[in-house]
Amino acid sequence: MRVKKITEVMGCKVYTDSGDYFGEIEEANLLDNKVDGWKIRVGGSVTSLIGGARGVIIPHQFVRAIGDIFVINKSALPSQESEIEEIPEGLI
């Protein structure tokens, strides 16, 4: 296993574990000299999922792999179903 410097991964492309393009690494958030999370500039269709924000911070625990690209868990992303609340039939 090769250890990478944080500066080597800046600008790396980020994909979900299902193969969807997510964005590019902008910054690393450090806490007690360890990587706590990654600031990602989102791109493509992901922007509509996160309400038009230009970037998100993904906790490091959701990173599955770091190499030539980053791979993150799709569960780190907000799902469209969780944003839509169903109204019980009796209230309509």
N, C-alpha and C positions, 0 to 999 in steps of 0.2 A: 504494500500500500504506500503510495506516494503522498506526502503531506504537502498541501498547497498553502501559499501565503494568501492572505486576504486580498492583497493587491492583484494577485493573479486571477482572481475570480470576478473582479469588478467588470461589468459589461457582459458577463456570461449570459447566454440565453437560458430562460427558465421554461420548463415544460412540466405538465402534470403527469402523474403516473399512467394516465390513460392516453398520453401522446399529444395533448392539446398545448399549443403555444400559450404561454402565460405572460412573459415579459422579459426584462433584463435586470440583473443585479445592479443596484445603485450604491448601497452602503451596507456595512455590517454593524449591528448593534452589539456592543460589548458590555458585559457585566462581570465584574471580578476577573478580568483578564480572560474571559471565555466568550465565545459567540453565543449571544442570547437570541438573536433574530436577524432577519435579512430584510432590508428595504428594497422592494422590487417595483420598478416602473412598469406598469401593466401595458399591454398592447393587444391589438386584435379585438376579438369579441368579448374578452373578459371585462373590458371597461363597462359594458352595460350591466354585467352581473354585480359590480360593486358600486353602482350608483354614479358612475361617471368620474370617480376618483382617478387621479393620475398615478397613484402609487399605493401600495399596501405594505404592511410589515408582517412577515410570516415568521412565527417562532421557529427556531432551529429544529425543534423536535419533529416538524413536518417535512424536513428535508430528507429525502430518501437516498440521494446520491449526488456527489459533486465530482465532476470530471471536466470534460470539455463543455458540458452543459450541466445545469442544475435540474434535478428531478424532485418535484414536491408531491406530497399526497393531495389527491383531489379533495379529500375531506377538509383541507385547510381553506377551501373556497366556500363562500356562502352559496347555498343552494337556492334556486328560485322557489322551490316548494316551501322552504322554511320562511320565506318572506311573505307568503300569501297565507292569510289566516282564513280558515273556513268559518262561515257564520252558521250557527245551528239553525235547523229548519224552523223551529218555533219562533225565532226572532225576525224572520223575513216577512 
